[in-house]
């Protein structure tokens, strides 16, 4: 019973990465809007950087979910 409780607590802690990724994605695209408003000529370059930031941030969320599933469904 203690082991199952530890697994659930560990998996819950690992899924905190999803909330952080949501905040990170909001920050990335918010900064994209601000950067485009300040310098419309760099729109294409800023958008490419924003997509890269989105992909890296989303990858961290997926890593957190993978760890949570490994904690829950192994052993």
BELSULDA-V965984 format. One record per residue. N is the residue number from 1. RES is the residue in three letters. PHI is phi as a letter, one per 40 degrees, with the letter a starting at -180 (* if undefined). PSI is psi in whole degrees, 0 to 359 (NA if undefined). Layout:
n: <N/N>
res: <RES/RES>
phi: <PHI/PHI>
psi: <PSI/PSI>
//
This chain:
n: <1/2/3/4/5/6/7/8/9/10/11/12/13/14/15/16/17/18/19/20/21/22/23/24/25/26/27/28/29/30/31/32/33/34/35/36/37/38/39/40/41/42/43/44/45/46/47/48/49/50/51/52/53/54/55/56/57/58/59/60/61/62/63/64/65/66/67/68/69/70/71/72/73/74/75>
res: <UNK/UNK/UNK/UNK/UNK/UNK/UNK/UNK/UNK/UNK/UNK/UNK/UNK/UNK/UNK/UNK/UNK/UNK/UNK/UNK/UNK/UNK/UNK/UNK/UNK/UNK/UNK/UNK/UNK/UNK/UNK/UNK/UNK/UNK/UNK/UNK/UNK/UNK/UNK/UNK/UNK/UNK/UNK/UNK/UNK/UNK/UNK/UNK/UNK/UNK/UNK/UNK/UNK/UNK/UNK/UNK/UNK/UNK/UNK/UNK/UNK/UNK/UNK/UNK/UNK/UNK/UNK/UNK/UNK/UNK/UNK/UNK/UNK/UNK/UNK>
phi: <*/c/c/c/c/c/c/c/c/c/c/c/c/c/c/c/d/c/c/c/c/c/c/c/c/c/c/c/c/c/c/c/c/c/c/c/c/c/a/c/c/c/d/c/c/c/c/c/c/c/c/c/c/c/c/c/c/c/c/c/c/c/c/c/c/c/c/c/c/c/c/c/b/b/f>
psi: <319/321/318/320/319/321/315/320/317/319/322/320/325/331/357/335/330/319/320/324/323/317/321/319/319/320/318/310/333/318/330/316/316/316/321/324/325/326/84/338/338/21/312/317/318/322/319/318/324/320/321/315/321/315/317/321/318/327/322/323/318/323/319/318/322/317/318/317/323/321/317/319/18/152/NA>
//
